Amino acid sequence: MTGAGNHVIPNVHFRKVNGMTKGGHYRAMFRTWFDQAARKKRRSQNRKTKAAKMAPRPVAGLLRPVVHPPTQRYNMKLRLGKGFTLEELREAKISPKLAPTIGIAVDHRRRNKCAESLQANVNRLKLYKRYNMKLRLGKGFTLEELREAKISPKLAPTIGIAVDHRRRNKCAESLQANVNRLKLYKSKLLIFPNKSGKKGVKKGDTPKSELQNVAQNTLKEIIPVERPTLRVKARAITSDEKEASAFKTLKKERTNMKYDGAKRKKAAEAKAE
């Protein structure tokens, strides 16, 4: 409060000069930033070093779920959580032990409280699996794959087929894909005799008439690996999609969920009567 009269408004604050005063001496306490450009360059180099160290894994680390923050103030927003729940992994058909080894974070404490967030994270996991399923050439075919293709494991190395005695087939899809790859290789295989003349020809060798002007296979993968197309092409919206209303569908499902208990109770009472 100021006194009565037309006086100068007192302002005893903001008299500190250069950040701090002590007696009659002013001491400058500024924080300089002359190394701004150097810091920028160092951060960029650190990012590149980290990316090279983690390659070919993602620089961001593990895949994390989308969750709602706690409290009424922030629960309408979305952020990344600590890890996927066991229920979400179960719905996406991913083993909890396998998940950390393929870049998926797991949270054993979090629980799913609504079907919407559960389904959203399940779809996130399925999308990750879809984009993470890259194909590459392995060390060799398994014994089971050779057996399905009716090729002897002892004969395989002699006709240019690699054999891996350690690898195991964990799904029918990869087994069938490699069996088809072996069958395609057999259909295109041409076996030259070891020696010239009739005595050098053995059972299974390709006839001499088919060995004229044979071109060499110069492909890196011998038989190209068929990689799935990940991009979905744009298309026209159908009439059924135009007529459908997502709002009405969600509204109806919320109403059904709200009155589900009352409907069951009413049906049970009617059945008891």
N, C-alpha and C positions, 0 to 999 in steps of 0.2 A: 504493500500500500504506500502511496505517496502522500506527502503532506498537502495541506490546503494552499492554494495559490498557484500562480503560473510559474512553476519552477521546471527546471530540466528533469526529465524522467531519469531516475537513477538506474544505472545498468552496471552493476559491480561484477558481472560475469564476463566471460570471453575476453579476459585481459591477459591470458597466457600467451606469450610471444614465443614463436618457434617451438611450441609444444610443451615447454616447461619453464618455470621461473624459480629462482632461488636467490632471494635477496635482490641485489642489483645486477646479478649476472644472468644473462639469458643463455640457456644451453639448448642447442639445436638437437632434436631427437627425431630426425626424419628417417624413414625407411626408403632407401633408394632402390631403383630397379634398372640398373644399367645393363644387367645381363639378360634382359628380356629376349633378345634375338638368340642368344646362346642357349637359353633354357628351351626355347621353341625348337631349336635344332636338336638338342639333346633328347627331348621328349619324342621327337620323330624317329631318331635313331634307336631309342629304347623300344618303341613300338615295332620297328622292323626287326630288331633282334629277338623280341618275344615271339613275333609271328614265325620267324625262321626256326626258332627253337621248338615251337609247338607244331610245326607243319608235319603231316597234312591235316592235323586236327584244327577245329575252329579256334580262332583267337579268343573268342568270348568265353571259352571254357565249356562247361556242361550245359546241356539243354535243361531249362527250368520251366515249371508250369506257370500258368497265368492264374493269379489269385486276387481276391478282393481284400483290401486292407481292413483292419479292424476299426471299430467305433462307427457311430452313425454319421460322423462328419466326412469320413473318407471311403465308406464301403461302396459308394457308387463308382469309384475309380478302379482301375486294373493295374497291377504291377506284377513283376516276376517273383515267384515264391522260392522257397529253399529247395524243394524237390517234389517229385510226383509221389502220390500215395500208392500203397500196395494195391488198392482197389482199381486205380486208374491203370496201373501196369498190367493187372489181371485182365481188364477189359480190352487192352491193346495187345494182349497175348505176348507180353515181354516178361521174362523172368527177372525178379528183383536182384538176383545175383549177377545176371548178365548185363543189366542196365548200366551200372557204373563203368563197365568195360567198353561200352559203345557210346559213351559221352552223354548219359542221361542221369541227372541227379535224382536221388531217392530221399524222401522225408518220411521216417517211420512214425513221427508224432502227429502229423497233420491228418485230419479226418474230412471226408466229403460230407457237406451238410445240405447240398442241393444237387439235383440231377443235372441242372444246366451247367454248372462248373465242372462236374464230373465228365459230362459228354464233351465239353469244350477242350479239356485237357487230354481226353482220349483221342479226339480228332487231331490235336497237336502232336501227340505221340505217333499216330498213324502217318501223318504228313512227314514227320521226321524220318520214320522208317522208309517211306517212299523215296525221299530225296537222299537218304543215306545208303540205299541199296545199290551201290555202284558195283560194277562187274570188272573183274580183272582176271588175268591168266594165273592159274594156280601152279603148284609144283608138279602135280601129276594126278592121274585118274586113280580112283580107289579100286580095290579089288571087287567090290560090289558092282561098280559101274562097268568094269571089264566083263564081269560075269553076265550082266544083263545084255551087254552088246555081243556076247559070245566070242570073246577074244581071250586067249590064254595069257596069264600074267607073264609067262616066260617068253611068249612070242611078241608081246607088245613092244619091248625095247628094241627088238630087231627090225621092226617096221616103222620106227619113228614115233612111238607113243610113250610118253612119260608116265611112270607109275609111282604113286605115293602110298607107301605102306602104313603111314601114320594117320592120314586124314580119314575122317569118318563122315558119312552122309547123315545129316541131321534133319533133312526134310525131303519129301518125295519130289518136290518141284526141281531142286538142284540136281537130284539123282537123274530124273528123266531128261533134264536139259543136257547133261553130260553124256547120257546114253545116246541121245539123238546126235550129239556132236561126234561121238565115236562112229555111229552108223553112217553119218555123212562122210566122215574121213575114209571109212572102208569102201564106200561106193566110188570115191574118187581116187583111191589108192592104186598105184601102178608099181608092181614089184619087178625089178630087173633081175635076170639070172646072175648068179655069182660068176659063172664062167661061160665062155662062148661054146657053141656046139650043143648037140642034143644031150650029151651026158651032163652038161652043166645045168640043165633045166630041171627044177624040182617042182613038187606038187604045190600049187598055190601061186606059182609065178604067172605073170601076165603074158598072154600070147605075144609072139614077136610082131604080129601084124598090128597090134595096138600100141607098140612102142616106137612107131615112126613119127619123127618130128614132135616129140613131147616137149612142151614148154615148162620151164622151171618155175616153181612157186616162189615168188619173191616177197610175198606178204609177210609182215612182221608177226602176225598171229596165225599164219597158215590158213585157218578158217576164221574170218572176222567174227568177233563177239557181238551178238545182237543185244544192244542196249535199249531198255524201254524208253519210250518217249514220255517225258515228264510234263511237257506243256500241253494244256488243254486249249484247243482252238475255240475262238469265239463263234457263237451260233445265234440264230434268231430266237427270240422268246416265243414260246408256244402259247396257244390260246388258253390251255389249262393253267399255265403259270401266271398268265395275266388275270384270270378269274380268281385264282387262289389268293387269300388274304392271310398273311403271316400274323397280323395283329389279332384277327378273329380267332385263328387257330390257337394262339397262345392264351387269349382271353378265355376261350372255352376250356382249355386244359387246366388253367388256374381255378376256374369255377368248379370243375369236376373234382379237383384235388381238395378244394375247400369243403365241399359238401359230401366228400366220399364217406367219411365216418357216419354222418347222419343217414345217408342212403343205406349203408350196410346195416345200421341199427334198425331202420324201418323195415328192411327186407327180412332181418332175423325175427322181428316181432310178428310180422305177417306170417312167416313160416311156422312160428310157434303156435299161433292161433289156428 
